[in-house]
Amino acid sequence: MRKKICFGGTFNPIHNGHLLCARAAAEAGGFGNVVLFPAGSPPHKPGQAGLASAKDRLKMCKLAIKGARGFEIDGREIGRLGPSFTIDTARQLKRDGWDEVIWLIGADMVPALPTWHEADALLREVRFLIMARPGTQLSWSSLPPAFQKLQENVVQVPQIDISSTDIRKRVGARQPIDFLAPAEVCRYITEHRLYRGNSGAAGRGCIINHYDIAYGLGVGLSSPVWLAKTSSRRKVLRAFSQRMGRVPERDLSKPGIMIHAVSLGEINATRSLVNLLRTTRPGLGFIVSVTTDTGYARGLELYGSAPDVTLVRYPLDFTPAVDRLLDTLRPAVVALLELEAWPNFIRRCARRNIPVILVNGRITPGSFKKYRLAQPLLGSMFAKLHHVAAQDQEYAWRFIKLGVPTDRLSVTGTMKFDTAEITDRVGGEEDLAAAVGLLPGQRVWVCGSTGPGEEAILLPMYRQLLTQFPELRLVIVPRKPDRFDEVADLIIAGGFSVVRRSTSPAPPSLDWARPIILGDTIGELRKFYALADVVFVGRTLADLGHRQHGSDMIEPAALGKPVVVGPFTANFAEAMNCFRQADAMVIVQNAQELERTIEALLKDSDRAKAMGQSAREVVRNQQGATQRHAGIILDTLDSVLTMKRG
């Protein structure tokens, strides 16, 4: 007697691809009937809510197998509130008389299998049969040893390019779905008006949801804190005035790609991406959104005169603000840089069939823990992403555990290396040197993107270094403009005179020590780096919290400069791994090590030069991720435009 095989899935809706592949796998494995198990919440999609009710999904499965040989249906899982297909299911089936429980899964689920609910126990109780389409390749070596044995259970199935997501989108866009699903299922979807909420025009009413309420409560409950502090009060009130989705109109005749960058580092990364997209596909319109004031100022420098770019403030994650922006700009595709994912924004894009891609994706251990804790509130936010392009494999695993389907995830490297131009000179560096009083023959130590607490460490260090290197000049460029005045006061309080770039040319110094140069303008850090003999990259020596661990060390490395950083570089972890492996950058643990390292590099110019050249080669070898990200964005855009034409 041939054995039965279980095939579980959300089936939202069930389609011809499900039936054909399941039948082919069963025949290849020598099994009898396929038993469909519509899921409540599959183990690889914890907490995912279906777009059709459990009753509708069960009915569609019954209609799909009506008159079809070789299929049965079991509805025990569809009402389960927790994860479906657990060890409890397997044991219950055995109690019901199943000699062996054989579960059919797609190859795309295999990388996430170790994260399933009670995965190890399940592996002992269940025999998995894995469906693989032609050309499918799996990295078995990355799995735990017990799961690597599953490669013996792979069966080949036909390449059938149908997905439940595509069907839902087509229904929402009022496009035909004939031949994608059994005729009875198509008729049921039409008669019961299922998936109409996926229409780009449907569901746009401003309905306040639970996340809006939680977001509003958070603002209200924290008001005693931000109202009491002048700088915080200004920041919050400015956000409410600038980030409520009131944006200028754009030329809607051009397909729009929206690229969101939080701040200065991310907005710099957009430059090479926009240029590449613009060159590869002329005739596009770009919407670049930013969150911070420094990011917006840099955006004006990059795109203020570009006719094909609309620069806007990213909306607060209130439904009315998000809807207002999307209704005005109507992007065809949205690309979020790194980890700027907000539930309402992603939800409202999904209702309009606007694919949201996370590019240059990364997620730190701290952020990962917070997202896991917030999952009851965030729901299936990550599962709604169209694609995630992660910087490395570790980030990819974290995204999988947050609910990103493995077939919508790729590892593409970091675009941060592509933003840096490999060169020996930067235009305007000589004019800058003359303006701030740097003379030929003077050695220059540039401390870029410094954070609170670091300048107080650097000033006495500089005083000590002057005893050995009396010609040494110090340049300090704070990361945030709102600290320019504060740092100027610190320099004066430390017994030094100061030359502020914003008020240069420099006055003649009467101080015993050479005046310290304060880079208090935006967009000139790279010129200062070009003038440096040695560089310290800030926000790495003082612990400013995980959101501010590290600044861009790639830019001075591309200029061939010897670069020193502190221990706090988590926001550039993937780049630091590359520099560390090549021994191309010095990482110090404290102020004493920093002073000794700067002294050693100033004394040994050959070592400093070799270190700078090694760092530059790392940058050169790691470039190319922008091309891969652009390919993903354009492929997604093509799919959207094809669907609209269809």
C-alpha positions as CSV (number, residue, x, y, z in Angstrom):
1,M,0.0,0.0,0.0
2,R,1.5,3.3,-1.0
3,K,1.9,5.9,1.8
4,K,0.2,9.3,2.0
5,I,2.1,12.5,1.9
6,C,1.2,15.7,3.7
7,F,1.4,19.1,1.9
8,G,0.8,22.1,4.2
9,G,0.6,25.7,3.2
10,T,-1.3,28.9,3.7
11,F,-3.0,28.3,0.3
12,N,-4.1,32.0,0.1
13,P,-5.3,31.1,-2.5
14,I,-4.5,27.6,-3.6
15,H,-3.4,27.5,-7.3
16,N,-2.4,25.2,-10.1
17,G,1.3,25.4,-9.2
18,H,0.5,23.9,-5.7
19,L,-1.4,21.0,-7.3
20,L,1.0,20.2,-10.1
21,C,4.2,20.3,-8.1
22,A,2.7,18.3,-5.2
23,R,1.4,15.6,-7.6
24,A,4.8,15.5,-9.4
25,A,6.7,15.2,-6.1
26,A,4.4,12.4,-4.8
27,E,4.9,10.4,-8.0
28,A,8.7,10.9,-8.0
29,G,8.8,9.6,-4.4
30,G,6.6,6.7,-5.1
31,F,3.8,7.9,-2.8
32,G,0.0,7.7,-3.0
33,N,-2.4,10.4,-2.2
34,V,-1.4,14.0,-1.3
35,V,-3.2,15.3,1.8
36,L,-3.6,19.1,1.8
37,F,-3.3,20.7,5.2
38,P,-4.4,24.4,5.0
39,A,-2.4,26.2,7.7
40,G,-3.4,28.5,10.4
41,S,0.1,30.0,10.8
42,P,2.9,28.1,9.1
43,P,6.1,27.6,11.2
44,H,8.2,29.7,8.9
45,K,5.6,32.6,8.9
46,P,4.9,33.0,12.7
47,G,1.8,35.1,13.3
48,Q,1.0,35.8,9.6
49,A,-2.6,36.7,9.1
50,G,-4.2,35.4,6.0
51,L,-5.9,37.9,3.5
52,A,-8.8,35.4,3.2
53,S,-10.5,33.9,6.2
54,A,-9.8,30.3,7.3
55,K,-13.3,29.3,6.1
56,D,-12.7,30.7,2.6
57,R,-9.2,29.1,2.3
58,L,-10.5,25.7,3.4
59,K,-13.4,26.0,0.9
60,M,-11.1,26.9,-1.9
61,C,-8.9,23.9,-1.2
62,K,-12.0,21.6,-1.3
63,L,-13.0,23.1,-4.6
64,A,-9.5,22.7,-6.0
65,I,-9.4,19.0,-5.5
66,K,-13.0,18.4,-6.5
67,G,-12.9,15.7,-9.1
68,A,-9.1,15.5,-9.0
69,R,-7.5,12.1,-8.4
70,G,-4.8,11.6,-5.8
71,F,-5.7,14.4,-3.4
72,E,-7.4,14.5,0.0
73,I,-7.9,17.4,2.5
74,D,-7.4,17.6,6.3
75,G,-8.7,20.8,8.0
76,R,-7.3,20.2,11.5
77,E,-4.6,22.9,11.2
78,I,-6.5,25.8,9.8
79,G,-8.0,26.8,13.1
80,R,-4.8,26.6,15.1
81,L,-3.8,30.0,16.7
82,G,-0.1,29.1,17.1
83,P,2.3,27.8,14.5
84,S,1.0,25.0,12.4
85,F,2.7,21.7,11.5
86,T,4.4,21.3,14.9
87,I,5.5,18.2,16.7
88,D,2.0,18.0,18.1
89,T,0.6,17.6,14.5
90,A,3.0,14.8,13.7
91,R,2.2,12.9,16.9
92,Q,-1.5,13.3,16.4
93,L,-1.3,11.9,12.9
94,K,0.5,8.8,14.2
95,R,-2.1,8.4,16.8
96,D,-4.6,8.5,14.0
97,G,-2.9,5.5,12.4
98,W,-0.3,7.0,10.1
99,D,2.7,4.6,10.1
100,E,5.0,7.4,8.9
101,V,4.5,11.1,8.6
102,I,5.9,12.5,5.4
103,W,5.8,16.2,4.8
104,L,6.3,17.9,1.5
105,I,8.0,21.3,1.6
106,G,9.5,23.6,-1.0
107,A,13.2,24.0,-1.4
108,D,12.8,27.7,-0.5
109,M,11.8,26.7,3.1
110,V,14.9,24.6,3.7
111,P,17.2,27.4,4.9
112,A,14.7,28.4,7.5
113,L,13.8,24.9,8.6
114,P,16.1,25.0,11.7
115,T,14.1,28.0,13.0
116,W,10.8,26.2,12.9
117,H,8.9,25.6,16.1
118,E,10.5,22.6,17.8
119,A,12.5,21.9,14.7
120,D,14.9,19.3,16.2
121,A,12.1,17.2,17.6
122,L,10.1,17.6,14.4
123,L,13.1,16.2,12.4
124,R,13.0,13.0,14.5
125,E,9.3,12.5,14.0
126,V,8.8,13.5,10.4
127,R,10.3,12.5,7.1
128,F,10.6,15.6,4.9
129,L,10.4,15.4,1.1
130,I,11.8,18.5,-0.6
131,M,10.5,19.9,-3.9
132,A,13.2,21.5,-6.0
133,R,12.7,23.2,-9.4
134,P,15.2,22.8,-12.2
135,G,18.4,24.8,-11.4
136,T,17.6,25.1,-7.7
137,Q,20.8,25.3,-5.6
138,L,20.9,25.1,-1.8
139,S,23.7,25.8,0.6
140,W,23.5,22.6,2.6
141,S,26.8,23.2,4.4
142,S,25.3,26.3,6.1
143,L,22.7,24.1,7.9
144,P,23.2,22.2,11.1
145,P,24.5,18.6,10.5
146,A,21.2,16.9,11.3
147,F,19.4,19.0,8.6
148,Q,22.1,18.5,6.0
149,K,20.9,14.9,5.6
150,L,17.7,16.2,4.0
151,Q,19.6,16.6,0.7
152,E,19.0,12.9,0.3
153,N,15.2,13.6,0.1
154,V,15.1,16.1,-2.8
155,V,12.7,15.4,-5.7
156,Q,12.5,17.4,-8.9
157,V,9.3,19.2,-9.8
158,P,8.4,21.3,-12.9
159,Q,9.2,25.0,-13.1
160,I,5.8,26.7,-12.7
161,D,5.9,30.4,-12.2
162,I,2.7,31.0,-10.3
163,S,2.4,32.4,-6.8
164,S,-0.5,33.2,-4.4
165,T,0.9,36.7,-4.1
166,D,0.7,37.3,-7.8
167,I,-2.8,36.0,-7.9
168,R,-3.9,38.4,-5.1
169,K,-2.3,41.3,-6.9
170,R,-4.0,40.5,-10.2
171,V,-7.3,40.2,-8.5
172,G,-6.7,43.5,-6.7
173,A,-5.8,45.1,-10.0
174,R,-9.0,43.6,-11.7
175,Q,-6.9,41.4,-14.0
176,P,-7.9,37.9,-15.0
177,I,-6.6,34.9,-13.2
178,D,-7.9,32.2,-15.5
179,F,-5.6,29.2,-15.8
180,L,-3.6,30.3,-12.7
181,A,-6.0,28.4,-10.4
182,P,-8.7,25.8,-10.8
183,A,-11.8,27.2,-12.4
184,E,-13.9,26.5,-9.3
185,V,-11.4,28.5,-7.2
186,C,-11.4,31.4,-9.6
187,R,-15.2,31.5,-9.6
188,Y,-15.3,31.4,-5.8
189,I,-12.8,34.3,-5.6
190,T,-14.9,36.4,-7.9
191,E,-18.3,35.6,-6.4
192,H,-17.1,36.3,-2.8
193,R,-15.0,39.3,-3.8
194,L,-11.9,38.0,-2.1
195,Y,-8.6,40.0,-2.3
196,R,-10.2,43.1,-3.5
197,G,-8.4,45.0,-0.7
198,N,-5.2,44.5,-2.7
199,S,-6.4,47.0,-5.3
200,G,-4.3,50.1,-5.7
201,A,-7.5,52.1,-5.5
202,A,-9.3,50.1,-2.8
203,G,-8.9,50.6,0.9
204,R,-7.4,54.0,0.7
205,G,-9.7,55.5,3.2
206,C,-8.0,57.0,6.2
207,I,-8.7,54.2,8.8
208,I,-6.8,54.6,12.0
209,N,-5.4,51.3,13.0
210,H,-3.9,49.8,16.2
211,Y,-0.4,50.9,15.2
212,D,-1.6,54.5,14.7
213,I,-3.0,54.4,18.2
214,A,0.2,53.0,19.7
215,Y,2.3,55.5,17.8
216,G,0.1,58.4,19.0
217,L,0.2,57.1,22.6
218,G,4.0,56.9,22.5
219,V,4.2,60.5,21.4
220,G,1.7,61.6,24.1
221,L,3.3,59.6,26.9
222,S,6.7,60.9,26.1
223,S,5.6,64.5,25.8
224,P,6.7,65.5,29.4
225,V,10.2,64.6,28.3
226,W,10.4,66.3,24.9
227,L,8.3,69.3,25.9
228,A,10.7,70.1,28.8
229,K,13.9,70.1,26.7
230,T,14.1,72.9,24.2
231,S,16.1,71.0,21.5
232,S,13.8,68.0,21.7
233,R,10.7,70.1,21.6
234,R,11.9,71.9,18.5
235,K,12.7,68.6,16.9
236,V,9.3,67.0,17.5
237,L,7.3,70.1,16.5
238,R,9.4,70.4,13.4
239,A,8.7,66.8,12.5
240,F,5.0,67.4,12.8
241,S,5.2,70.4,10.5
242,Q,7.5,68.9,7.9
243,R,6.7,65.2,7.9
244,M,3.0,64.9,7.5
245,G,3.1,63.8,3.9
246,R,2.6,67.3,2.3
247,V,5.0,67.0,-0.6
248,P,5.4,68.7,-4.0
249,E,3.9,67.0,-7.0
250,R,6.1,65.3,-9.6
251,D,5.9,64.4,-13.3
252,L,3.6,61.3,-13.1
253,S,4.2,60.4,-16.7
254,K,7.5,58.9,-15.6
255,P,7.6,55.6,-13.6
256,G,8.7,56.6,-10.2
257,I,11.3,54.9,-8.0
258,M,11.2,56.1,-4.4
259,I,14.5,55.7,-2.5
260,H,14.4,56.3,1.3
261,A,17.6,57.3,3.1
262,V,17.5,58.2,6.8
263,S,20.5,60.5,7.2
264,L,23.8,61.7,5.8
265,G,25.5,58.3,5.3
266,E,22.5,56.8,3.6
267,I,21.8,59.8,1.4
268,N,25.4,59.6,0.2
269,A,24.8,56.0,-0.7
270,T,21.9,57.0,-2.9
271,R,24.0,59.0,-5.3
272,S,25.7,56.1,-7.0
273,L,22.4,54.1,-7.0
274,V,20.4,56.9,-8.6
275,N,23.2,57.6,-11.2
276,L,23.3,53.9,-12.2
277,L,19.5,53.6,-12.4
278,R,19.4,56.8,-14.4
279,T,22.0,55.6,-16.9
280,T,20.7,52.1,-17.2
281,R,17.1,53.1,-17.7
282,P,16.6,56.7,-19.0
283,G,13.2,58.3,-18.5
284,L,12.6,57.3,-14.9
285,G,11.5,59.7,-12.1
286,F,13.1,59.5,-8.7
287,I,11.7,60.3,-5.3
288,V,14.4,60.6,-2.6
289,S,13.2,60.8,0.9
290,V,15.2,61.6,4.1
291,T,14.5,61.9,7.8
292,T,17.1,64.1,9.3
293,D,18.1,67.7,8.7
294,T,21.6,66.9,7.8
295,G,20.4,64.3,5.4
296,Y,18.0,66.8,3.8
297,A,20.7,69.4,3.5
298,R,23.0,66.9,1.7
299,G,20.0,65.8,-0.5
300,L,19.7,69.4,-1.6
301,E,23.4,69.5,-2.6
302,L,23.1,66.3,-4.6
303,Y,19.6,66.6,-6.1
304,G,18.5,70.3,-5.7
305,S,19.0,71.0,-9.4
306,A,18.1,67.6,-10.8
307,P,14.9,67.8,-12.8
308,D,14.2,64.0,-12.5
309,V,14.5,63.9,-8.7
310,T,11.9,65.0,-6.1
311,L,13.4,65.4,-2.7
312,V,11.0,65.0,0.2
313,R,10.8,64.5,3.9
314,Y,9.9,60.9,4.8
315,P,6.4,60.9,6.5
316,L,5.8,60.1,10.1
317,D,4.3,56.6,10.3
318,F,0.7,57.8,10.8
319,T,-1.7,56.5,8.2
320,P,-2.9,59.9,7.0
321,A,0.6,61.2,6.5
322,V,1.7,58.1,4.6
323,D,-1.4,58.1,2.4
324,R,-1.0,61.7,1.6
325,L,2.6,61.2,0.3
326,L,1.8,58.0,-1.6
327,D,-1.3,59.6,-3.3
328,T,0.7,62.6,-4.4
329,L,3.9,60.9,-5.6
330,R,2.5,57.5,-6.7
331,P,5.8,55.5,-6.8
332,A,5.9,52.3,-8.8
333,V,8.6,50.8,-6.5
334,V,10.0,51.7,-3.1
335,A,13.6,51.0,-2.0
336,L,14.4,51.4,1.7
337,L,18.0,51.7,2.6
338,E,19.4,49.4,5.4
339,L,16.6,49.0,8.0
340,E,14.2,51.9,7.7
341,A,11.1,49.8,7.8
342,W,7.9,51.2,9.3
343,P,4.7,49.2,9.7
344,N,2.1,51.7,8.4
345,F,4.3,52.7,5.4
346,I,4.8,49.1,4.3
347,R,1.1,48.2,4.9
348,R,-0.2,51.2,2.9
349,C,2.2,50.4,0.0
350,A,1.0,46.8,0.1
351,R,-2.6,48.0,-0.3
352,R,-1.6,49.9,-3.4
353,N,0.4,46.9,-4.9
354,I,3.6,49.0,-4.5
355,P,6.5,46.6,-4.0
356,V,8.8,47.6,-1.1
357,I,12.4,46.4,-1.3
358,L,14.9,46.6,1.5
359,V,18.3,47.3,-0.1
360,N,21.7,47.3,1.5
361,G,19.8,45.5,4.3
362,R,21.4,45.1,7.7
363,I,20.1,44.5,11.2
364,T,22.3,44.7,14.4
365,P,21.8,42.3,17.3
366,G,20.2,45.0,19.4
367,S,17.7,46.0,16.7
368,F,17.0,42.3,16.0
369,K,16.0,41.8,19.7
370,K,13.8,44.8,19.7
371,Y,12.0,43.8,16.5
372,R,11.4,40.3,18.0
373,L,9.9,41.8,21.1
374,A,7.7,44.2,19.0
375,Q,6.4,41.5,16.7
376,P,3.0,41.3,18.3
377,L,2.6,45.0,17.4
378,L,4.3,44.9,14.0
379,G,2.6,41.7,12.8
380,S,3.7,40.5,9.4
381,M,5.6,43.7,8.5
382,F,8.7,41.9,7.3
383,A,6.7,39.2,5.4
384,K,5.1,42.0,3.4
385,L,8.5,43.1,1.9
386,H,8.8,42.2,-1.8
387,H,12.6,41.5,-1.4
388,V,15.4,42.0,1.1
389,A,18.9,42.4,-0.3
390,A,21.1,41.8,2.8
391,Q,24.6,42.9,3.2
392,D,25.9,39.5,4.5
393,Q,24.7,36.1,5.5
394,E,24.4,36.9,9.2
395,Y,22.0,39.7,8.5
396,A,20.1,37.4,6.1
397,W,19.5,34.9,8.9
398,R,18.1,37.6,11.1
399,F,15.7,38.8,8.5
400,I,14.5,35.2,8.0
401,K,13.8,34.8,11.7
402,L,11.8,38.0,11.5
403,G,9.5,36.5,8.9
404,V,11.1,37.4,5.5
405,P,10.4,34.4,3.2
406,T,13.7,32.8,2.0
407,D,12.7,33.1,-1.7
408,R,12.5,36.9,-1.3
409,L,16.0,37.3,0.2
410,S,19.5,37.6,-1.3
411,V,22.9,38.5,-0.1
412,T,24.4,41.3,-2.2
413,G,27.1,43.0,-0.2
414,T,27.2,46.6,1.0
415,M,26.8,49.7,-1.2
416,K,28.9,51.8,1.2
417,F,32.0,50.8,-0.6
418,D,30.5,52.1,-3.9
419,T,29.9,55.5,-2.5
420,A,33.6,56.2,-2.1
421,E,35.6,57.5,-5.0
422,I,39.1,56.0,-5.3
423,T,41.4,59.0,-6.0
424,D,44.5,60.8,-4.7
425,R,43.1,64.3,-4.8
426,V,39.7,66.0,-4.3
427,G,38.6,69.1,-6.1
428,G,38.8,72.2,-4.0
429,E,41.2,70.8,-1.4
430,E,43.9,73.5,-2.0
431,D,41.4,76.3,-1.7
432,L,40.1,74.8,1.5
433,A,43.7,74.5,2.9
434,A,44.4,78.2,2.1
435,A,41.1,79.3,3.6
436,V,41.7,77.7,7.0
437,G,45.4,78.6,7.2
438,L,47.0,75.2,6.5
439,L,50.5,75.8,5.2
440,P,52.7,73.6,3.0
441,G,54.8,71.3,5.0
442,Q,52.5,71.2,8.0
443,R,51.3,67.7,9.0
444,V,47.5,67.3,9.5
445,W,45.6,65.1,11.8
446,V,41.9,65.0,10.8
447,C,39.3,63.7,13.3
448,G,36.1,63.3,11.3
449,S,32.4,62.8,12.3
450,T,33.2,63.1,16.0
451,G,30.5,62.6,18.7
452,P,29.9,63.9,22.2
453,G,32.7,63.2,24.6
454,E,35.3,62.5,22.0
455,E,36.6,66.1,21.5
456,A,37.3,66.3,25.2
457,I,39.6,63.3,24.8
458,L,41.3,64.5,21.6
459,L,42.2,68.0,22.8
460,P,44.7,67.0,25.6
461,M,46.0,64.3,23.3
462,Y,46.8,66.9,20.7
463,R,48.5,69.1,23.3
464,Q,50.8,66.2,24.1
465,L,51.5,65.3,20.5
466,L,52.6,68.9,19.8
467,T,55.6,68.4,22.1
468,Q,56.9,65.9,19.5
469,F,55.4,67.3,16.3
470,P,55.2,71.1,16.7
471,E,54.1,71.5,13.1
472,L,51.1,69.2,13.6
473,R,47.7,70.7,12.9
474,L,44.4,69.3,14.2
475,V,41.1,69.4,12.3
476,I,37.9,68.4,14.1
477,V,34.7,67.9,12.1
478,P,31.7,67.1,14.4
479,R,29.2,64.6,13.0
480,K,26.1,66.8,13.8
481,P,25.8,70.5,12.9
482,D,24.0,71.3,16.1
483,R,27.2,70.6,18.0
484,F,29.4,73.1,16.0
485,D,29.1,75.9,18.6
486,E,29.5,73.4,21.5
487,V,32.8,72.1,20.1
488,A,34.1,75.6,19.4
489,D,33.5,76.4,23.0
490,L,35.3,73.2,24.1
491,I,38.4,74.1,22.0
492,I,38.6,77.6,23.5
493,A,38.0,76.2,27.0
494,G,40.9,73.8,26.4
495,G,43.3,76.7,25.9
496,F,43.5,76.7,22.1
497,S,42.4,79.2,19.5
498,V,40.0,78.0,16.8
499,V,39.6,78.7,13.1
500,R,36.0,78.0,12.1
501,R,35.7,77.0,8.4
502,S,32.3,78.8,8.3
503,T,34.1,82.2,9.0
504,S,37.4,81.5,7.2
505,P,39.8,82.8,6.0
506,A,41.8,82.1,9.1
507,P,43.1,85.1,11.2
508,P,46.8,85.1,12.2
509,S,47.2,83.1,15.4
510,L,48.7,84.7,18.5
511,D,48.3,81.6,20.6
512,W,51.3,79.5,21.7
513,A,49.7,76.5,20.0
514,R,48.6,76.5,16.4
515,P,44.8,77.1,16.1
516,I,42.6,74.1,15.8
517,I,40.5,74.0,12.7
518,L,36.8,73.3,13.2
519,G,35.0,72.0,10.1
520,D,31.6,73.5,10.8
521,T,30.2,73.3,7.3
522,I,28.3,70.4,5.6
523,G,29.8,68.5,2.6
524,E,33.5,69.3,3.1
525,L,34.7,66.4,5.2
526,R,36.0,64.6,2.2
527,K,38.2,67.6,1.3
528,F,39.6,67.7,4.8
529,Y,40.3,63.9,4.6
530,A,42.3,64.6,1.4
531,L,44.5,67.0,3.3
532,A,45.2,64.5,6.1
533,D,48.4,62.7,7.0
534,V,46.5,60.5,9.4
535,V,42.8,60.1,10.1
536,F,40.7,59.3,13.2
537,V,37.1,58.4,12.5
538,G,34.7,59.5,15.2
539,R,31.7,58.1,17.0
540,T,33.9,55.0,17.6
541,L,35.9,55.9,20.7
542,A,33.0,57.0,23.0
543,D,30.0,54.7,23.5
544,L,27.1,56.8,22.2
545,G,24.6,54.0,22.0
546,H,24.1,51.3,19.4
547,R,22.4,53.7,16.9
548,Q,25.6,55.8,16.8
549,H,28.3,53.1,16.8
550,G,30.5,54.2,14.0
551,S,30.9,56.6,11.2
552,D,32.1,56.2,7.6
553,M,35.7,55.0,7.5
554,I,35.4,53.9,3.9
555,E,35.7,57.4,2.5
556,P,39.2,58.2,3.9
557,A,40.3,54.6,3.1
558,A,39.4,55.2,-0.6
559,L,41.7,58.3,-0.5
560,G,44.6,56.0,0.6
561,K,44.8,57.5,4.1
562,P,45.9,55.6,7.2
563,V,42.7,55.3,9.3
564,V,42.3,54.7,13.0
565,V,39.0,53.8,14.7
566,G,37.8,53.0,18.2
567,P,36.0,49.8,19.3
568,F,32.5,51.0,18.6
569,T,31.9,50.3,14.9
570,A,28.8,48.1,14.8
571,N,27.0,50.2,12.2
572,F,29.9,49.5,9.8
573,A,30.5,45.9,11.0
574,E,30.6,44.4,7.5
575,A,33.1,47.0,6.2
576,M,35.2,46.6,9.3
577,N,35.4,42.9,8.8
578,C,36.9,43.5,5.4
579,F,39.4,46.0,6.7
580,R,40.3,43.8,9.7
581,Q,40.9,40.7,7.6
582,A,43.3,42.7,5.3
583,D,45.1,44.3,8.4
584,A,44.3,47.6,6.7
585,M,43.0,49.7,9.6
586,V,44.0,50.1,13.3
587,I,41.4,49.5,15.9
588,V,42.2,51.0,19.3
589,Q,40.4,50.3,22.6
590,N,40.9,53.5,24.5
591,A,42.5,57.0,24.5
592,Q,45.9,55.8,25.4
593,E,46.1,53.4,22.5
594,L,44.8,56.1,20.2
595,E,47.6,58.5,21.2
596,R,50.3,55.9,20.8
597,T,48.9,54.9,17.4
598,I,48.8,58.4,16.0
599,E,52.3,59.1,17.3
600,A,53.6,55.9,15.7
601,L,52.0,56.7,12.3
602,L,53.4,60.2,12.3
603,K,56.8,58.8,13.1
604,D,56.7,56.0,10.5
605,S,55.5,57.5,7.2
606,D,56.3,54.3,5.3
607,R,54.0,52.3,7.5
608,A,51.3,55.0,7.3
609,K,51.5,55.0,3.5
610,A,51.4,51.2,3.2
611,M,48.4,51.1,5.6
612,G,46.5,53.6,3.5
613,Q,47.2,51.7,0.3
614,S,46.0,48.5,1.8
615,A,42.8,50.2,2.9
616,R,42.3,51.6,-0.6
617,E,42.6,48.1,-2.1
618,V,40.0,46.8,0.2
619,V,37.6,49.4,-1.0
620,R,38.4,48.6,-4.7
621,N,37.9,44.9,-4.2
622,Q,34.5,45.3,-2.4
623,Q,32.9,47.6,-4.9
624,G,30.0,46.4,-7.1
625,A,27.0,46.0,-4.7
626,T,25.2,49.0,-6.2
627,Q,25.0,47.2,-9.6
628,R,23.4,44.2,-7.9
629,H,20.9,46.4,-6.0
630,A,20.0,48.3,-9.2
631,G,19.3,45.0,-11.0
632,I,16.8,44.0,-8.3
633,I,15.1,47.3,-8.4
634,L,14.8,47.4,-12.2
635,D,13.6,43.7,-12.3
636,T,10.9,44.6,-9.8
637,L,9.9,47.7,-11.8
638,D,9.6,45.7,-15.0
639,S,7.3,43.3,-13.2
640,V,5.1,46.2,-12.0
641,L,4.9,47.8,-15.4
642,T,4.2,44.5,-17.1
643,M,1.3,43.8,-14.7
644,K,-0.1,47.3,-15.4
645,R,0.0,46.8,-19.1
646,G,-1.6,43.3,-18.7
